Amino acid sequence: MITLGVLGAGQLGRMLALAGIPLGMRFRFYDPLADPPASAVGEHTRASWDDHAALLAWADSVDVITYESETVPLTVVRGLMDRRPVRPGSDALRIGGDRLLEKEFLSGLGIPVAPFASVENLDELASALKRLGTPSILKTRGGGYDGRGQVSIADPANSAAAWDALGAVPATLERRVEFQRELAIVAVRGLNRRIITYPLTETRHESGILVSAVAPAPRMSEALQHSAASIAAHVLEALDHIGVLAIECFEVDGHLVVNEFAPRVHNSGHWTIEGAVTSQFENHVRAIAGLPLGSTDCLGHCGLVNLLGEIPALSQVLALPWAHLHVYGKASRPGRKVGHVTVLANDPHMLSERMQHVINLTRSNADSIQGSLS
């Protein structure tokens, strides 16, 4: 029986274990937090990231190590790579956790990205705004997610306020992309270097937080899917990445512009638990364990609705035969992802109606999140 070690024990680690346990795997998590979501499905070592002895003892109890978040310190991953196989490796974490390195890496591969500039101080911000223009977005280089760590700049006169709002830390300035829609591609690379991809997913964000997703993406051409798969393969091979990688893109006049990538399982792929032959979580544990990868084919049409802030009345969702509820075991907090619902349907129109019904049930107290779905 293989034992997988996961650095971090949030909901992604929880879902990795739920996918791997039926395959005969055991899971051990390392996380400084008390009672994190994944502690319900595996052994949890609670110790700080700088507790060298605890980290080595934990590593010696597992066969393969992975991580579920870019917030895991890079020094921890590097320090364990000589102890046990760490998949994916440190390069994916180093680049994926730094917005500037990420943009430089992608553009160096010839992958389209928004115009960007490094910003270290107010003078550099003023210079970058002159070159890139407005509207632009100022983003911290690290630590930002779900809309955090970024400020929009519509007028150069607001640059000082934006700089202060981010805490006057090293940042990147990106020209805002005028896009038709947001898309995401989830891909997997196995230990044998085989690469497979899931269908493109259309995603919807509000205030930087993913609120819903539809797969396969409506109005998806073979050319667009091929372009996304080619970009994903290019990134996976350049990083020598083993496991799942997710790439968030903008569709601009029928072409893809990459926003960012995540070197891990990703919220935009949660629909795969019920909506694909093999989920992203199962394929990730298969990949890092050296097992054959499973099919990424869709089972009809599938949607995702994130539960933000609080869990709705369970009976209302559980009464829907085509909906599947996932509760993460996290305390309620405004804007926090505390669960999700996947929705299955035979055709896009039916999926749209069912997703709107779920949104009405789960977001009745969030007037800002509404509207039609593709």
C-alpha positions in Angstrom: 0.0 0.0 0.0 1.4 3.3 -1.1 1.4 6.2 1.4 1.1 9.7 -0.1 2.2 12.7 1.8 0.5 16.0 1.2 1.9 19.4 2.2 -1.1 21.3 3.2 -4.4 19.9 4.4 -7.2 22.0 3.0 -10.1 21.0 0.9 -7.9 20.1 -2.1 -5.9 17.6 0.1 -9.2 16.3 1.4 -10.5 15.6 -2.2 -7.2 14.0 -3.2 -7.6 11.5 -0.3 -11.2 10.8 -1.2 -10.0 9.9 -4.7 -7.0 7.9 -3.7 -8.4 5.9 -0.8 -10.5 3.7 -3.1 -7.3 2.9 -5.0 -5.8 1.4 -1.8 -3.7 4.5 -0.9 -3.1 6.0 2.5 -2.7 9.7 3.1 -0.6 11.7 5.6 -0.9 15.5 5.7 1.5 18.1 7.1 -0.1 21.4 8.0 0.4 24.0 10.8 -3.3 24.5 11.3 -5.5 22.7 13.8 -8.3 20.5 12.5 -7.9 21.4 8.8 -10.4 19.9 6.3 -8.2 17.0 5.2 -7.6 15.8 8.8 -11.0 13.9 8.5 -9.6 11.6 5.8 -6.0 11.0 6.7 -3.3 11.3 9.4 -2.5 14.9 10.2 0.9 16.1 11.5 0.4 19.5 13.0 3.8 21.4 13.1 5.2 24.6 11.8 6.8 24.9 8.4 10.2 25.6 10.0 10.1 22.6 12.3 12.9 20.7 10.4 12.8 17.6 12.7 9.0 17.2 12.3 9.2 17.6 8.5 11.9 14.9 8.2 10.1 12.5 10.5 6.8 13.1 8.5 8.6 12.6 5.1 10.2 9.3 6.3 6.6 8.0 6.9 5.4 8.5 3.3 6.5 7.2 -0.1 5.7 10.1 -2.4 5.1 13.8 -1.5 2.9 16.4 -3.2 1.5 19.8 -2.3 -2.0 21.2 -2.5 -1.2 24.9 -2.5 1.3 27.5 -3.7 1.4 28.8 -0.1 3.6 25.9 1.0 7.1 27.4 1.5 9.5 26.7 -1.4 12.3 26.0 1.1 10.2 23.1 2.6 9.7 21.5 -0.8 13.4 21.9 -1.7 14.4 20.5 1.7 12.4 17.3 1.2 13.4 16.5 -2.4 16.5 14.6 -1.4 14.4 12.7 1.2 11.5 11.5 -0.9 10.2 12.0 -4.5 8.3 15.3 -4.6 5.8 15.6 -7.5 5.4 18.1 -9.0 8.9 19.5 -8.2 10.1 22.8 -6.8 10.3 24.6 -10.2 6.5 24.5 -10.6 6.0 25.9 -7.1 8.7 28.6 -7.5 7.3 29.9 -10.8 3.6 29.3 -10.2 3.8 31.1 -6.8 5.4 34.3 -8.2 3.3 36.3 -10.7 6.4 38.0 -12.2 8.3 34.8 -12.7 5.1 33.2 -14.1 4.6 35.9 -16.7 8.3 35.8 -17.7 8.2 32.0 -17.9 5.1 31.9 -20.1 6.2 34.7 -22.4 9.6 33.1 -22.7 7.8 30.0 -24.1 6.0 32.2 -26.7 2.6 31.8 -24.9 0.4 34.9 -25.2 0.0 36.8 -21.9 -1.2 40.3 -21.1 1.5 43.1 -21.4 3.2 43.3 -18.0 6.0 45.0 -16.1 7.9 44.5 -12.8 7.2 47.1 -10.2 9.5 47.6 -7.2 8.6 51.2 -6.2 6.3 54.1 -7.0 8.6 55.5 -9.7 8.6 52.2 -11.5 4.9 52.0 -11.2 4.5 55.4 -12.8 6.9 54.4 -15.6 5.0 51.1 -16.1 1.7 52.9 -16.4 3.1 55.2 -19.1 4.2 52.1 -21.1 1.2 49.9 -20.5 -1.6 52.5 -20.1 -4.8 52.0 -18.3 -6.9 50.3 -17.2 -4.3 48.0 -15.6 -4.1 45.8 -12.6 -1.4 46.0 -9.9 -0.8 42.6 -8.4 1.5 41.4 -5.6 4.1 38.9 -6.9 3.1 36.3 -4.4 0.4 35.3 -1.9 -2.7 36.5 -3.8 -5.7 34.3 -4.6 -9.4 34.6 -4.9 -9.1 38.2 -5.8 -6.7 39.1 -3.0 -3.5 40.9 -3.6 -4.6 43.0 -6.6 -5.9 46.5 -7.2 -7.3 47.9 -10.5 -5.9 51.2 -11.7 -8.2 53.1 -14.1 -6.3 56.5 -13.8 -2.6 57.0 -13.3 -3.5 59.6 -10.7 -4.6 56.7 -8.4 -1.2 54.9 -8.6 0.0 56.0 -5.1 -3.2 54.8 -3.5 -3.0 51.5 -5.3 0.6 51.0 -4.3 -0.3 51.7 -0.6 -3.3 49.4 -0.8 -1.0 46.5 -1.7 1.4 47.3 1.1 4.1 48.8 -1.0 5.6 45.3 -1.8 7.2 44.0 -5.0 4.4 43.7 -7.6 3.6 43.3 -11.3 1.5 45.7 -13.4 -0.6 44.0 -16.1 -2.6 45.7 -18.8 -6.3 44.7 -18.4 -7.3 42.2 -21.2 -10.6 42.9 -23.0 -11.9 39.4 -23.3 -15.1 37.7 -24.4 -15.0 35.0 -21.7 -12.8 33.2 -19.2 -11.7 29.6 -19.8 -9.6 27.1 -18.0 -7.8 23.9 -19.1 -6.8 21.1 -16.7 -4.1 18.8 -17.8 -2.2 15.9 -16.3 1.3 14.5 -17.0 2.2 11.1 -15.8 5.5 9.6 -14.6 5.9 8.1 -18.1 5.6 11.7 -19.6 2.2 11.0 -21.1 0.0 14.1 -21.2 -3.8 14.1 -21.2 -6.2 17.1 -21.0 -9.8 17.7 -19.9 -12.3 19.6 -22.1 -12.0 23.4 -21.8 -14.2 24.8 -19.0 -15.9 28.1 -19.1 -15.5 29.9 -15.8 -17.2 32.9 -14.2 -15.6 35.0 -11.5 -16.9 37.8 -9.3 -14.5 39.9 -7.3 -11.7 37.5 -8.4 -13.5 34.5 -6.9 -14.7 31.6 -9.1 -18.5 31.3 -8.7 -19.4 28.9 -11.4 -18.1 26.8 -14.3 -19.5 24.8 -17.2 -17.8 21.9 -19.0 -17.4 21.3 -21.8 -17.3 25.0 -22.5 -20.2 26.2 -24.7 -19.4 27.2 -28.3 -16.0 25.4 -28.1 -14.2 24.8 -31.4 -11.8 22.0 -32.0 -9.2 24.6 -32.8 -9.6 26.3 -29.4 -9.4 23.0 -27.5 -6.3 22.1 -29.5 -4.7 25.5 -28.7 -5.4 25.0 -25.0 -4.0 21.5 -25.0 -0.9 22.6 -26.8 -0.3 25.4 -24.3 -0.8 23.0 -21.4 1.6 20.5 -22.9 4.2 23.2 -23.5 4.1 24.3 -19.9 4.1 20.8 -18.5 7.1 19.7 -20.5 9.0 22.9 -19.8 8.5 22.4 -16.0 9.0 18.6 -16.2 5.8 18.6 -14.3 4.3 15.4 -12.9 0.6 15.6 -11.8 -2.2 18.0 -12.5 -1.7 21.5 -13.7 -4.5 24.1 -14.4 -4.2 27.1 -16.7 -6.6 30.0 -16.6 -7.1 31.9 -19.9 -9.0 34.6 -21.5 -10.6 34.1 -24.9 -9.9 37.1 -27.1 -11.3 37.1 -30.6 -11.1 33.4 -30.9 -7.6 33.1 -29.4 -6.3 32.3 -25.9 -4.4 34.7 -23.7 -3.0 33.0 -20.5 -3.7 34.7 -17.2 -2.0 32.3 -14.8 -1.4 28.6 -14.0 -1.7 26.6 -10.8 0.7 23.6 -10.3 -1.9 21.5 -8.6 -5.5 20.4 -8.7 -7.8 23.4 -9.2 -11.2 24.7 -8.4 -12.1 25.0 -12.1 -11.7 21.2 -12.3 -13.9 20.2 -9.4 -16.7 19.3 -11.8 -14.6 16.3 -12.8 -15.5 14.4 -9.6 -18.9 13.5 -11.0 -18.6 14.9 -14.6 -15.7 13.0 -16.0 -14.7 9.3 -16.2 -11.7 10.0 -14.0 -11.5 13.1 -11.8 -8.6 15.5 -11.7 -8.0 14.3 -8.1 -7.7 10.7 -9.0 -5.6 11.4 -12.0 -3.2 13.5 -9.9 -2.7 10.7 -7.4 -2.3 8.2 -10.2 0.3 10.4 -11.9 2.5 11.0 -8.8 2.3 7.3 -7.8 3.4 6.2 -11.3 0.0 4.6 -12.2 -1.7 4.7 -15.6 -3.8 7.8 -16.1 -7.5 7.5 -16.5 -9.9 8.9 -19.1 -10.7 12.6 -19.1 -13.9 12.2 -21.1 -17.0 14.1 -20.0 -20.1 12.3 -18.8 -22.6 14.5 -20.6 -22.6 18.2 -19.6 -21.5 19.3 -16.1 -21.5 22.5 -14.1 -20.0 23.7 -10.9 -21.5 26.1 -8.4 -19.2 27.2 -5.5 -20.7 27.7 -2.1 -19.4 30.9 -0.7 -19.6 32.0 2.9 -22.0 29.4 4.2 -23.6 26.0 3.5 -27.3 26.2 2.3 -30.0 24.0 3.8 -28.7 20.5 2.9 -32.1 19.0 2.3 -32.8 21.5 -0.5 -29.7 20.5 -2.5 -29.8 16.8 -1.6 -33.4 16.6 -2.9 -32.1 17.3 -6.5 -31.3 14.0 -8.2 -28.9 15.6 -10.7 -26.9 17.6 -8.1 -24.0 16.5 -6.0 -23.1 18.4 -2.8 -19.5 18.6 -1.5 -19.0 20.2 2.0 -15.3 21.0 2.9 -15.6 21.1 6.7 -14.5 24.8 6.9 -15.8 27.5 9.2 -18.2 30.0 7.5 -16.7 33.3 6.5 -17.9 35.9 3.9 -16.5 35.0 0.5 -14.8 31.8 1.7 -15.2 28.7 -0.4 -16.9 26.2 2.0 -18.2 23.7 -0.6 -19.5 23.2 -4.1 -22.3 21.6 -6.0 -21.8 19.8 -9.2 -24.7 19.6 -11.6 -25.2 17.0 -14.4 -27.4 17.3 -17.5 -27.8 15.7 -20.9 -27.6 19.0 -22.9 -26.4 22.6 -22.4 -29.9 24.1 -22.1 -30.9 21.7 -19.4 -27.6 22.3 -17.6 -28.2 26.1 -17.7 -31.6 25.7 -16.1 -30.4 23.3 -13.4 -27.4 25.5 -12.5 -29.6 28.6 -12.2 -31.9 26.6 -9.9 -28.9 25.7 -7.7 -27.7 29.3 -7.7 -31.2 30.4 -6.6 -31.1 27.9 -3.8 -27.6 28.6 -2.6 -27.2 32.3 -3.2 -30.5 33.7 -2.1 -28.6 35.8 0.4 -26.0 37.0 -2.2 -27.8 39.3 -4.6 -24.5 40.2 -6.3 -24.2 36.7 -7.7 -26.8 36.0 -10.2 -27.5 36.1 -13.9 -27.9 33.8 -16.8 -25.5 31.0 -17.6 -24.2 30.0 -21.0 
